Amino acid sequence: MMKHAYKITGMTCNGCRTNAENTLNNIKGVFKATVNLEEAKAEVEMEKHIATETLQQEFLKAGLHYTITDFDANSANEKTKKPIAIQPIKDGNGVFYCPMHCEGEKTYDKAGDCPVCGMDLIEQPKAVGATQYTCPMH
């Protein structure tokens, strides 16, 4: 059995971490995979070497748009960059929803994490009112 470390980029929340970890654990030949969101790092225990390209293909098959690369030992000494937080909508309507729609169309009145998947709730944009025109001849 062997253990490899990989860098995963593109994860922004705990829901992303869970999706990445579940995808890695479902790959044939993987005994155990753990993903750390803060370090953007995955540790994978496998019976024999699995190519990084194969792991990347499994992410794509699962609909995940993360990038997995070999973990560079030198980058472990550097500060890991935190993902850029999603900027709130300036003209939001104060209603928040889960981007995964875990509970269908359920909405929340404040920002936070989805109680089902843990993803950050997103604010709905304010509905743009239609411009009303009047005829100048009447």
C-alpha positions as CSV (number, residue, x, y, z in Angstrom):
1,M,0.0,0.0,0.0
2,M,1.2,3.5,-0.8
3,K,0.2,7.0,0.3
4,H,0.4,10.1,-2.0
5,A,-0.3,13.7,-1.4
6,Y,-2.0,15.9,-4.0
7,K,-2.9,19.6,-4.3
8,I,-6.5,20.4,-5.2
9,T,-7.4,23.8,-6.4
10,G,-10.9,25.2,-7.0
11,M,-12.5,24.2,-3.7
12,T,-14.2,27.1,-1.9
13,C,-16.3,25.6,0.9
14,N,-16.8,22.5,3.0
15,G,-19.3,21.1,0.5
16,C,-16.5,21.2,-2.1
17,R,-14.2,19.3,0.2
18,T,-16.8,16.7,0.8
19,N,-17.5,16.2,-2.9
20,A,-13.8,15.9,-3.6
21,E,-13.2,13.4,-0.8
22,N,-16.2,11.3,-1.8
23,T,-15.1,11.2,-5.4
24,L,-11.6,10.1,-4.5
25,N,-12.9,7.4,-2.1
26,N,-15.1,6.0,-4.8
27,I,-12.1,5.3,-7.2
28,K,-11.2,1.7,-7.6
29,G,-8.0,0.9,-5.8
30,V,-8.2,3.8,-3.3
31,F,-8.4,2.6,0.3
32,K,-8.8,6.0,2.0
33,A,-8.7,9.6,0.9
34,T,-8.8,12.6,3.1
35,V,-9.1,16.2,1.9
36,N,-8.1,19.3,3.8
37,L,-9.8,22.5,2.6
38,E,-7.6,24.9,4.4
39,E,-4.4,23.4,2.9
40,A,-6.0,22.5,-0.4
41,K,-4.4,19.1,0.1
42,A,-5.6,15.5,-0.4
43,E,-3.9,12.5,1.1
44,V,-4.8,9.3,-0.8
45,E,-3.9,5.7,0.3
46,M,-4.0,3.3,-2.6
47,E,-2.9,-0.3,-3.3
48,K,-0.9,0.7,-6.4
49,H,-0.1,4.0,-8.0
50,I,-3.0,5.8,-9.8
51,A,-2.0,8.4,-12.3
52,T,-2.8,12.0,-11.4
53,E,-4.5,12.3,-14.8
54,T,-6.8,9.4,-13.8
55,L,-7.8,11.2,-10.6
56,Q,-8.5,14.4,-12.6
57,Q,-10.7,12.5,-15.1
58,E,-12.7,11.1,-12.1
59,F,-13.3,14.7,-10.9
60,L,-14.5,15.6,-14.4
61,K,-16.8,12.6,-14.7
62,A,-18.4,13.6,-11.3
63,G,-19.0,17.1,-12.6
64,L,-16.4,18.6,-10.3
65,H,-14.2,21.4,-11.7
66,Y,-11.3,21.1,-9.3
67,T,-7.8,20.6,-10.5
68,I,-5.7,17.9,-8.8
69,T,-1.9,18.0,-9.1
70,D,1.0,16.3,-7.4
71,F,1.7,18.0,-4.1
72,D,5.0,19.8,-4.2
73,A,6.9,19.4,-1.0
74,N,8.3,22.9,-1.3
75,S,4.8,24.4,-1.5
76,A,4.1,22.9,1.9
77,N,6.4,25.4,3.5
78,E,4.8,28.4,1.8
79,K,1.6,29.9,3.1
80,T,-1.4,28.3,1.4
81,K,-3.5,30.8,-0.5
82,K,-7.1,31.0,0.8
83,P,-9.7,30.8,-1.9
84,I,-11.3,34.1,-2.8
85,A,-14.6,34.6,-1.1
86,I,-17.6,35.1,-3.3
87,Q,-18.5,38.7,-3.3
88,P,-22.0,39.4,-2.1
89,I,-24.5,40.8,-4.6
90,K,-24.8,44.5,-4.2
91,D,-28.4,44.6,-5.2
92,G,-29.5,41.4,-3.5
93,N,-33.0,41.0,-2.1
94,G,-32.0,39.6,1.3
95,V,-33.1,36.1,0.5
96,F,-30.4,33.3,0.5
97,Y,-30.5,29.8,-1.1
98,C,-28.2,26.8,-1.4
99,P,-26.5,26.6,-4.9
100,M,-26.9,22.8,-4.8
101,H,-30.7,23.2,-4.1
102,C,-30.4,20.4,-1.5
103,E,-33.9,21.2,-0.1
104,G,-35.5,22.2,-3.3
105,E,-36.5,25.8,-3.5
106,K,-36.1,26.5,0.3
107,T,-34.7,29.9,1.1
108,Y,-33.2,31.5,4.2
109,D,-33.4,35.0,5.6
110,K,-29.7,35.3,6.5
111,A,-26.3,34.2,5.1
112,G,-24.6,31.1,6.4
113,D,-24.0,27.5,5.5
114,C,-26.5,25.0,4.0
115,P,-27.6,22.7,6.8
116,V,-27.6,19.7,4.4
117,C,-24.4,20.0,2.3
118,G,-22.5,22.8,4.2
119,M,-22.0,25.0,1.1
120,D,-22.2,28.8,1.6
121,L,-25.7,30.2,1.0
122,I,-25.9,32.6,-1.9
123,E,-28.0,35.8,-2.0
124,Q,-30.7,36.0,-4.7
125,P,-30.4,39.1,-6.9
126,K,-33.1,41.7,-6.6
127,A,-35.7,41.4,-9.3
128,V,-35.3,44.2,-11.9
129,G,-38.5,46.1,-12.3
130,A,-39.8,46.6,-15.8
131,T,-39.6,50.1,-17.2
132,Q,-43.1,51.5,-17.9
133,Y,-43.4,53.7,-20.9
134,T,-46.3,56.1,-21.6
135,C,-47.4,57.5,-24.9
136,P,-46.7,61.2,-25.1
137,M,-49.8,61.7,-27.3
138,H,-52.3,60.7,-24.6
